[in-house]
Amino acid sequence: MKPVALRHRWIILVATVALVVACAPAFKNVENVTPPPGASVDLSKRVVVLKSSDNPIFDAVVETYLGQIEHPVTIVTMNDEASDRAIAAKLEEHEPDLFLALGTRAALVVRDHFRQVPMVFAMVPAWKAHRLGERAQVAGITMESLASFDFMQFKLAVPDLRRVLVFYNPSFSGPFVKSTRQEVAGHGIELSTVPVAGATDIERAYREYKGDFDAVWLHSDPTVIQSRAFATLKRLVDEDGKVIISSVSDKFAHSGALASVSLDFPGLGSQAAVLTQRLLSDEPMPTQERIQPPIGGFLTVNMEAAKRVGLTVPRDAFPYINRIIGEDTPGKASEKAVEP
């Protein structure tokens, strides 16, 4: 095919994609919610809950949030195919006094197009890299819980846990990993940190690492929590008879990690509601109060992963485990591993 014809085809393709994006509706869904009859209602402010997608974990946050908010709320689910500019233009019609932004894209739309409107964000990995804490009118809940709490949970399943390997992208989580290494050292955990440039870099970095370790730790770094990165790490640790522990989501335990301490989504909703009320009251908040770690966690342990490496989870730890996968245990929900 001639170069000119190829160029014409490329121009047509780009124009078609641009037309689809331009014509796509801004929202997948819009729902107006008012407090139930008898509840205290403040009609002077309107809150818009902006969801990056229709991911059901956002709904768990919103459900608790709505039960603690005294203002009318509009819940908006963004359309993946719409441009940020089109979404922002439609959001202006709702005249929000505050946004609850769930997910990275929602937070960035508010950051870039509504700089004068207060925002509470949640479920945003690498929030520092996105400069979300720079404005005094922005509050949020990070995805990074206190590492010392998570490792106390992990040690319920693995009492002899000492040496832990962690991969991270310095652009996203360098400062967090550095502070975490110091934090967990006081709890008897030796954290070996290995920087990677991307998900495709993980296998090389793993094979070049010469130290010994008990487990690989996944945290909320966008590079290492990708499905592709997890699949690579899972294959590598299986080859070496090691395990993965995760501080992100229980989907990793369902997919073969030994243990996950995941976010308590209803708890996030409660935290977001408190931050909302404080921002709307114009109460000054220092940065350490505006940006908070999540409160609480949900421990999931995969007994099949433990069995695979010959690890015995102490029976006296079972009452403290929220979910056990792969074994019928009296008084505990037992599930078979499923894909995330």
N, C-alpha and C positions, 0 to 999 in steps of 0.2 A: 504494500500500500504506500502511496506517495506521502512524503512528509506533510504536504499541505493538507491532504485529506485527513491525516491523523490529527493535525492541529485543529481542524474544523470540528472533528468529533470531540476533542477535548473541550473546546469552547462550548459546544452544545451540552456536554455532560455537566460542566460547571454551572452553566446558566440554568439547567434543569434542577440541579440540587438547590441552587439559590432560590428558585421559584417555589420549590416545595417548602423550604424553611420559611420563606416570606408568607406563604399562604397557610401554614400550619396554625391551628388555634393555640393561643398562649397557654391555656390551662387544660388539663385532663378533667379536672373536677373542681367545683366550687361549692362549699357548704356553709351556710350561715347558721351560727349557733348562738342562742341566748341562754342565760342561766335559767334553771327551772323555776316554776312559780314558787314564791315564798322565799327564794334566795335573795341575798343582798345584791343589788345591781347598781353599777355606776355607768350610766349611759354617756358620760362626758368623754370617754376614751374608747377607741376601737382597736382591737388587736387583730392582726392578720398572722395566722400560722401558715408559713410557706414551706411546703414539703418538696424536696428535690425530685422525688419520685413517689410511686405508690407502694413502696417497700412497707410491708406490714409492721416492721419494728418501729417505724415512725408513728403508727397508729397507737401502739402501746404507750408511747410517750404522751401523745395528744390526749388520750382518754383520761389519764390522771391529771394532766394540766387543766383540762376543761372543768374538772370538779373543784378546782381551787381558784379559778379566775372570776372576778366580779364584773367583768366587762363583756360586752358583745364581742364575739369572735367569728372571723371568717376563715375557714380552712381552705387553702388553695393548694392543689397538686399541680406542679409544673409539667408541661408537655416537653418530652425529650427532644422533639423535632422543632420546637419553636426557638427563636433566637432570644438571647438575654434581653435585648432591647425591646422586643415585642412583649415579653413577659413583664418587664418594668412598666411599659406604657399602660398595660391593662391593670397592673397593681395600683397605679396612681388613682384609678377610678374609685378604689375602695377607701381612699383617704386614711391610711393607717396612722395611728399614734404610736404604735410599736409593732415590730415584727418578732415572731418566734421563728427562726430559720433552722430547719432540720436538714442536715446534709450539706456537703461542700458547695454545690452549685447554688442552692438557695442563699447561703450566707454570702457568696460572692456577688450575686445579683443585688442583694441589699447593700452590701459594702460599696459597690460601684455606682449605684443609681439612686440611693436614698441616704445620702450622707448626713442629713439632718434628722433622720428618724431613728429613735432608739431601737436597738436590736438585742435580742437574746439568741445565742446560737447553741446548738448541740449536735452531736453525731458528726463532727467535722475533724477528720484526721489532720495532723500537721497544721493546726490553727495558727501557730506562730509564723510559719512560712507564708501564710496567706494574709498576714498582718491584720488579724481580726481584733486584736486587743489594743489598738493604738488610740481609738476614740473613747472618750469618757462616757459616751452614750451607748457603748457596747458592753454587754456582759455575756458570759457563756460558761458552759460546762465542757471541760475537756474530755477526751476519750482515754486519757492516761490517769488511771487511779493511782493511789499511793502504792508504789512498787513493794514496799515492805508488807503491806496488807496482802497483796496478791501472793507473795512468796510464803507468807504464813499459811495461806490456803493451800498452796502447792505442797507444802511440807506435810500437810495432813495425809496426802496420798503417797508422798515420797519422803519419809522422815529423814533419809540419809542424803537428801539433795544438798549438794555443796557447790559443785562447779557447773556453771551455766554459760552456754555460748549464745551470743545474740548478734544477728546481722542487722545493719541499719544503714540508711542513706543519710550522710551528714547534712545534706541540704534540707531534709525534713525533720530529723530527730537527733541531731548531734548534741545539743545542749541537754535534752532530756536523757539520753543514754549516759552522758557523763555524770549528771547528778544522780541518776539511778544507781550507777555503779558504786558511788560513794554511800548512798543510802542503804543498799542491801548488804554492803560489807559489814555493817554493824550488826547484821542478823546472821552472820556466818555464811553468806553467799559470795562466792568468787565469780564475778561477772566478766567474762572475756568478750570484748567488743571487736567486731570485724566490719569495717565499712564496705559498702557495695555501691556501685553506681546505678544499678538497675536490677530487675528480676533475673535477667539473663546472666548476671555476674555472680549469682549465688553459688552455683555448682563449682565454679572455679575457686571461689573464696573458701568454700567448705573443704575442698580437696587439698588446698594449700595450707589449711590450718593444721598445725602440728601438735597442739596441746590436747590434753584429755578433757572430757566433759561428761556430765551426767545427763544433760538435757539441752535442747535448743529452745530458746524462749522467743515467741512471737509477741510483738507489741504493736501499737497503732501507727506504724510507719507504712505509708501507702505503698512503698516499694515491696515490702516483705509480706504484706497480707494479701497480695494478689493471689488468685487461684493458681496461677502458673507457678509462682514462687513456692506456695505451700506444697504443690504436687512434687516439685523438685526436692524440697527439703524432706518430705515424707519418704520419698524413694531412697534418699541418701541415708537417713537415720535408720531406716529399716535394714539397709545393707550392713550397718555397723552395730545393730542391736541397741540403738539409743531411742530416746523418746522426744516428743515435742510437747511443750507446755505453752499456753496461750493466755494473754491478758486482753483479748479483743472480743471474741464471740464464741459461743458454744458450738457454732457450726464446725469449728476446727476439731473439737472433741468428737462430734458426730462423724467426722471424716477421718478419724484415726489418730488425732493427738491424744496423749495420755490424759491431760486435764486442761480445762479452760476456766478462767475466772472472767465471766462476761459482765457486761453492764446490766444494772438493774433498771430496766426501761421505765417502769412505773415510778421508780425513785427519781429518775431524770426529769420526769414530768413535774414532780413536786418541787424539785430544785428550780426548774425553769419558772414555775409559777411564783416562787418567792422572789427570784431575780426580777421578774416582770413587775411585780408590785413595787419593788424598791426603785426601779428605773422610772416608773410612771409617777411616783411620789416626788421625783426630783431630789431624792436623798443622795448626797454625795457618797460615792463608794471608792475606796482605794483599790488599786489594781488587784491586790491579793484577794479582795472580796468580790470584785467583778468577775474574775476568771477563777473558776473553782474546779477541783477534781470531782469526779462522780462519787456519790456517797453509796457505800454498800457494794456488793457483788454477788454473783451467782456461780457457785462451784459445780462444775460438771466433770465427772471422771469416767473414762472409758475403760472398763475392766478387760475388754478384749485386747486393747493396746497394752495394758499391764501384763496380761498373760503372755503376749507375744514376746516380751523381753524377760520373762521370768520374774516379774515384780509382784510382790504380794502387798496389796493395800491393807493396812491394819483395820481390823473389824471395828475397833473402838473409834475409828474416824468416820464411820458410816453416818452417824447421826448428824454430822456437820456438813455432809455432802448434799447439795440440793438435788442433783440428778445423777443417777448411776446408769450407764449404758452397758448393755450386754450381760447383765446378770440379774436374776430374780432375787431381790433383797427385801425381806419383810419391812414394811413401812416406808419403802422408797419406790419412786417411779422407776421402772426399768424399761429401757427402749433399745431397739436395735439401731445400729448405726445407719444413718441416712446421708444422702448427698446434701450439701448446703444449697 
